Amino acid sequence: SGQVRGLCGTFNGDQSDEFTTPEGDVEPGVAAFANAFRAAGACPALGPGLPDPCDAFPGSRERAEAACAVLLGPAFQ
């Protein structure tokens, strides 16, 4: 606790600084925060609305929901 930074947040009990960029700025939205970690030229920047990842990969919704169920299950509570 208190020793983490990056895409997983800060894990310090203060939710207001979860979107801290590598430069130390706190972004108000998910897209700007994610774009701060994007490698230049590696992928397109996110727009203001986040796309549904399941739309890009048909048939993956069931696998994603099963994986999320593990993360939301008792092992991680």
DSSP file (Angstrom, degrees, kcal/mol; ACC not computed):
  #  RESIDUE AA STRUCTURE BP1 BP2  ACC     N-H-->O    O-->H-N    N-H-->O    O-->H-N    TCO  KAPPA ALPHA  PHI   PSI    X-CA   Y-CA   Z-CA
    1    1 A S              0   0    0      0, 0.0    11,-0.2     0, 0.0    10,-0.1   0.000 360.0 360.0 360.0 135.8    0.0    0.0    0.0
    2    2 A G        +     0   0    0      9,-2.2    10,-0.1     8,-0.5     9,-0.1   0.497 360.0  84.1  79.0   2.9    1.3    3.5   -0.9
    3    3 A Q        +     0   0    0      8,-0.2     2,-0.4     7,-0.1     8,-0.1   0.213  69.2  93.0-119.8  13.3    4.1    2.1   -3.0
    4    4 A V        +     0   0    0      6,-0.9     2,-0.3     7,-0.1    -2,-0.1  -0.865  41.2 164.9-114.3 142.1    2.2    1.6   -6.3
    5    5 A R        +     0   0    0     -2,-0.4     2,-0.3     6,-0.0     3,-0.2  -0.979  35.3  52.5-146.3 154.4    1.8    3.9   -9.3
    6    6 A G  S >  S-     0   0    0     14,-0.3     3,-2.2    -2,-0.3    14,-0.2  -0.866 102.7 -16.4 125.9-156.0    0.7    3.4  -12.9
    7    7 A L  T 3  S+     0   0    0     -2,-0.3    -1,-0.2     1,-0.3     3,-0.1   0.704 129.6  58.1 -64.0 -19.9   -2.2    2.0  -14.7
    8    8 A C  T 3  S-     0   0    0      1,-0.3    -1,-0.3    -3,-0.2     3,-0.2   0.405 111.9-119.3 -89.8   3.3   -3.3    0.1  -11.6
    9    9 A G    <   -     0   0    0     -3,-2.2    -1,-0.3     9,-0.2     9,-0.1  -0.482  31.7 -70.2  93.8-165.5   -3.6    3.3   -9.6
   10   10 A T        -     0   0    0      4,-0.2    -6,-0.9    -5,-0.2    -8,-0.5   0.655  44.6-149.2-106.2 -21.2   -1.9    4.4   -6.4
   11   11 A F        +     0   0    0     -3,-0.2    -9,-2.2   -10,-0.1    -8,-0.2   0.907  58.5 122.3  50.5  49.9   -3.4    2.1   -3.8
   12   12 A N  S    S-     0   0    0    -11,-0.2    -1,-0.1     2,-0.2     3,-0.1   0.281  86.3-103.3-120.7   9.0   -3.0    4.6   -1.1
   13   13 A G  S    S+     0   0    0      1,-0.1     2,-0.7     2,-0.0    -2,-0.0   0.386  93.7 107.0  86.1  -4.2   -6.7    4.9    0.0
   14   14 A D    >   -     0   0    0      1,-0.1     3,-1.4     3,-0.0    -2,-0.2  -0.889  47.1-173.2-110.6 101.8   -7.2    8.3   -1.8
   15   15 A Q  G >  S+     0   0    0     -2,-0.7     3,-1.1     1,-0.3     4,-0.2   0.649  74.9  76.4 -70.2 -14.0   -9.3    7.7   -4.9
   16   16 A S  G 3  S+     0   0    0      1,-0.2    -1,-0.3     2,-0.1     3,-0.2   0.665  98.5  43.4 -73.1 -13.9   -8.8   11.3   -6.1
   17   17 A D  G X  S+     0   0    0     -3,-1.4     3,-0.8     1,-0.1    -1,-0.2   0.166  76.9 109.6-115.2  19.1   -5.3   10.5   -7.3
   18   18 A E  T <  S+     0   0    0     -3,-1.1     2,-0.4     1,-0.3   -12,-0.2   0.812  75.6  57.1 -63.5 -30.5   -5.9    7.1   -9.0
   19   19 A F  T 3  S+     0   0    0     -4,-0.2     8,-2.6     8,-0.2     2,-0.5  -0.242  73.2 150.6 -98.1  45.9   -5.4    8.6  -12.5
   20   20 A T  B <   -A   26   0A   0     -3,-0.8   -14,-0.3    -2,-0.4     6,-0.2  -0.671  36.3-142.3 -80.2 126.1   -1.9   10.0  -11.8
   21   21 A T    >   -     0   0    0      4,-3.4     3,-2.0    -2,-0.5    12,-0.1  -0.271  29.2 -98.6 -81.3 169.3    0.2   10.1  -15.0
   22   22 A P  T 3  S+     0   0    0      0, 0.0    -1,-0.1     0, 0.0    -2,-0.0   0.782 126.7  56.5 -58.6 -25.5    3.9    9.3  -15.3
   23   23 A E  T 3  S-     0   0    0      2,-0.1     3,-0.1    13,-0.0    -3,-0.0   0.532 122.2-107.8 -83.5  -5.8    4.5   13.0  -15.2
   24   24 A G  S <  S+     0   0    0     -3,-2.0     2,-0.2     1,-0.3    -4,-0.0   0.447  75.3 134.5  93.8   1.0    2.7   13.3  -11.9
   25   25 A D        -     0   0    0     -5,-0.0    -4,-3.4     1,-0.0     2,-0.6  -0.541  53.3-132.6 -79.4 149.7   -0.4   15.0  -13.3
   26   26 A V  B     -A   20   0A   0     -6,-0.2    -6,-0.2    -2,-0.2    -8,-0.1  -0.924  20.4-151.5-104.7 115.7   -3.9   13.8  -12.2
   27   27 A E        -     0   0    0     -8,-2.6    -8,-0.2    -2,-0.6    -9,-0.0  -0.634   9.4-145.8 -86.4 142.4   -6.2   13.3  -15.1
   28   28 A P  S    S+     0   0    0      0, 0.0     2,-0.3     0, 0.0    -1,-0.1   0.715  78.1  46.5 -79.5 -19.8   -9.9   13.7  -14.6
   29   29 A G  S  > S-     0   0    0    -10,-0.1     4,-1.7     1,-0.1     5,-0.1  -0.858  77.1-122.8-128.4 160.2  -10.9   11.0  -17.2
   30   30 A V  H  > S+     0   0    0     -2,-0.3     4,-3.0     2,-0.2     5,-0.2   0.894 107.4  53.6 -63.6 -44.4  -10.0    7.5  -18.2
   31   31 A A  H  > S+     0   0    0     17,-0.3     4,-2.6     1,-0.2    15,-0.3   0.931 110.6  45.0 -63.0 -47.3   -9.1    8.2  -21.8
   32   32 A A  H  > S+     0   0    0      2,-0.2     4,-1.3     1,-0.2    -1,-0.2   0.891 114.6  50.6 -63.4 -38.5   -6.6   11.0  -21.0
   33   33 A F  H  X S+     0   0    0     -4,-1.7     4,-0.6     2,-0.2     3,-0.4   0.945 112.3  45.3 -63.5 -49.0   -5.1    8.9  -18.3
   34   34 A A  H >< S+     0   0    0     -4,-3.0     3,-1.2     1,-0.2     4,-0.5   0.893 109.4  55.9 -63.2 -40.1   -4.7    5.8  -20.5
   35   35 A N  H >< S+     0   0    0     -4,-2.6     3,-0.8     1,-0.3    -1,-0.2   0.799  96.9  64.8 -63.6 -27.6   -3.3    8.0  -23.3
   36   36 A A  H 3< S+     0   0    0     -4,-1.3    -1,-0.3    -3,-0.4    -2,-0.2   0.775 107.0  42.3 -65.0 -25.6   -0.6    9.3  -20.9
   37   37 A F  T << S+     0   0    0     -3,-1.2    -1,-0.2    -4,-0.6    -2,-0.2   0.455  89.0 117.3 -98.0  -3.2    0.8    5.7  -20.8
   38   38 A R    <   -     0   0    0     -3,-0.8     2,-0.4    -4,-0.5     7,-0.0  -0.446  68.0-124.6 -70.6 133.5    0.5    5.0  -24.5
   39   39 A A    >>  -     0   0    0     -2,-0.2     3,-2.3     1,-0.1     4,-0.7  -0.664  39.9-100.2 -75.5 128.1    3.7    4.3  -26.4
   40   40 A A  T 34 S+     0   0    0     -2,-0.4    -1,-0.1     1,-0.3     0, 0.0  -0.244 103.3   1.6 -54.4 126.9    3.9    6.8  -29.3
   41   41 A G  T 34 S+     0   0    0      2,-0.3    -1,-0.3     1,-0.1    -2,-0.0   0.333 103.0 104.8  80.0  -7.9    2.8    5.1  -32.5
   42   42 A A  T <4 S-     0   0    0     -3,-2.3    -2,-0.1     1,-0.2    -1,-0.1   0.849  94.0 -13.5 -75.5 -33.6    2.0    1.8  -30.9
   43   43 A C  S  < S-     0   0    0     -4,-0.7    -2,-0.3     0, 0.0    -1,-0.2  -0.976  84.1 -80.2-160.8 161.1   -1.7    2.2  -31.0
   44   44 A P        -     0   0    0      0, 0.0     2,-0.1     0, 0.0    -4,-0.0  -0.351  51.7-103.9 -69.2 149.3   -4.3    4.9  -31.7
   45   45 A A        -     0   0    0      1,-0.1     2,-0.2    -7,-0.0   -13,-0.1  -0.401  38.2-108.1 -68.4 148.4   -5.1    7.4  -28.9
   46   46 A L        -     0   0    0    -15,-0.3     4,-0.1     1,-0.1    -1,-0.1  -0.544  30.0-137.4 -76.1 142.9   -8.4    6.8  -27.1
   47   47 A G        -     0   0    0      2,-0.4    -1,-0.1    -2,-0.2   -16,-0.0  -0.183  39.3 -82.6 -85.0-173.6  -11.1    9.3  -27.8
   48   48 A P  S    S+     0   0    0      0, 0.0     2,-0.5     0, 0.0   -17,-0.3   0.813 117.1  59.0 -65.7 -29.3  -13.4   10.8  -25.1
   49   49 A G  S    S-     0   0    0    -18,-0.1    -2,-0.4     0, 0.0     0, 0.0  -0.861  86.8-129.5-101.2 134.3  -15.7    7.8  -25.2
   50   50 A L        -     0   0    0     -2,-0.5     2,-0.1    -4,-0.1    -4,-0.0  -0.670  22.6-128.3 -83.0 130.1  -14.2    4.4  -24.4
   51   51 A P        -     0   0    0      0, 0.0    -1,-0.0     0, 0.0     3,-0.0  -0.408  24.5-107.7 -72.9 152.6  -15.1    1.7  -27.0
   52   52 A D    >>  -     0   0    0      1,-0.2     3,-1.7    -2,-0.1     4,-0.7  -0.726  25.0-149.3 -78.1 115.8  -16.5   -1.6  -25.8
   53   53 A P  H >> S+     0   0    0      0, 0.0     4,-0.8     0, 0.0     3,-0.5   0.774  93.9  63.4 -61.0 -25.1  -13.6   -4.1  -26.2
   54   54 A C  H 34 S+     0   0    0      1,-0.2     6,-0.3     2,-0.2     7,-0.2   0.749  93.0  63.1 -71.5 -22.1  -16.1   -6.9  -26.9
   55   55 A D  H <4 S+     0   0    0     -3,-1.7    -1,-0.2     1,-0.2     6,-0.0   0.842 103.7  47.9 -68.5 -31.8  -17.2   -5.1  -30.0
   56   56 A A  H << S+     0   0    0     -4,-0.7    -1,-0.2    -3,-0.5    -2,-0.2   0.706 117.8  41.9 -80.0 -20.9  -13.7   -5.4  -31.5
   57   57 A F  S >< S-     0   0    0     -4,-0.8     3,-2.0    -3,-0.1     4,-0.3  -0.707  82.7-153.0-130.1  80.3  -13.5   -9.2  -30.7
   58   58 A P  T 3  S+     0   0    0      0, 0.0    -3,-0.1     0, 0.0    -4,-0.0  -0.215  81.1  23.3 -55.2 138.9  -16.7  -11.0  -31.4
   59   59 A G  T 3  S+     0   0    0     -5,-0.1     4,-0.4     1,-0.0     3,-0.2   0.377  96.5  98.5  87.9  -4.8  -17.3  -14.0  -29.2
   60   60 A S    <>  +     0   0    0     -3,-2.0     4,-2.7    -6,-0.3     5,-0.2   0.612  55.7  85.4 -90.4 -12.9  -14.9  -12.8  -26.5
   61   61 A R  H  > S+     0   0    0     -4,-0.3     4,-2.7     1,-0.2     5,-0.2   0.904  89.6  49.9 -57.3 -43.3  -17.6  -11.4  -24.2
   62   62 A E  H  > S+     0   0    0      1,-0.2     4,-2.0     2,-0.2    -1,-0.2   0.911 112.4  47.2 -63.6 -42.4  -18.2  -14.8  -22.5
   63   63 A R  H  > S+     0   0    0     -4,-0.4     4,-2.2     2,-0.2    -1,-0.2   0.910 113.2  49.3 -63.8 -41.6  -14.4  -15.3  -21.9
   64   64 A A  H  X S+     0   0    0     -4,-2.7     4,-2.6     1,-0.2    -2,-0.2   0.915 110.4  49.8 -64.5 -43.9  -14.1  -11.8  -20.5
   65   65 A E  H  X S+     0   0    0     -4,-2.7     4,-1.8    -5,-0.2    -1,-0.2   0.879 110.7  50.3 -64.2 -37.1  -17.1  -12.2  -18.2
   66   66 A A  H  X S+     0   0    0     -4,-2.0     4,-1.2    -5,-0.2    -1,-0.2   0.904 111.8  47.7 -66.4 -40.9  -15.6  -15.5  -16.9
   67   67 A A  H  X S+     0   0    0     -4,-2.2     4,-1.5     1,-0.2     3,-0.3   0.903 111.9  49.7 -66.6 -40.7  -12.2  -13.9  -16.2
   68   68 A C  H  X S+     0   0    0     -4,-2.6     4,-2.3     1,-0.2    -1,-0.2   0.849 102.5  61.8 -65.9 -33.9  -13.9  -11.0  -14.5
   69   69 A A  H  < S+     0   0    0     -4,-1.8     4,-0.5     1,-0.2    -1,-0.2   0.871 102.9  51.0 -61.1 -35.5  -15.9  -13.3  -12.3
   70   70 A V  H >< S+     0   0    0     -4,-1.2     3,-0.9    -3,-0.3     6,-0.3   0.936 111.1  47.4 -65.5 -45.5  -12.6  -14.7  -10.9
   71   71 A L  H 3< S+     0   0    0     -4,-1.5    -2,-0.2     1,-0.3    -1,-0.2   0.820 116.1  44.5 -65.8 -30.8  -11.4  -11.2  -10.1
   72   72 A L  T 3< S+     0   0    0     -4,-2.3    -1,-0.3    -5,-0.1    -2,-0.2   0.465 101.2  95.7 -91.0  -1.8  -14.7  -10.3   -8.5
   73   73 A G  S X  S-     0   0    0     -3,-0.9     3,-1.4    -4,-0.5     4,-0.1  -0.061  96.4 -81.9 -83.0-175.1  -14.9  -13.6   -6.6
   74   74 A P  G >  S+     0   0    0      0, 0.0     3,-1.3     0, 0.0    -4,-0.1   0.738 118.2  69.8 -63.0 -26.1  -13.9  -14.6   -3.1
   75   75 A A  G 3  S+     0   0    0      1,-0.3    -4,-0.1    -5,-0.2    -5,-0.1   0.794 108.1  36.9 -63.7 -26.3  -10.2  -15.0   -3.9
   76   76 A F  G <         0   0    0     -3,-1.4    -1,-0.3    -6,-0.3    -5,-0.0   0.164 360.0 360.0-112.6  17.5   -9.8  -11.3   -4.4
   77   77 A Q    <         0   0    0     -3,-1.3    -1,-0.2    -4,-0.1    -2,-0.1   0.456 360.0 360.0 -90.3 360.0  -12.1  -10.0   -1.7
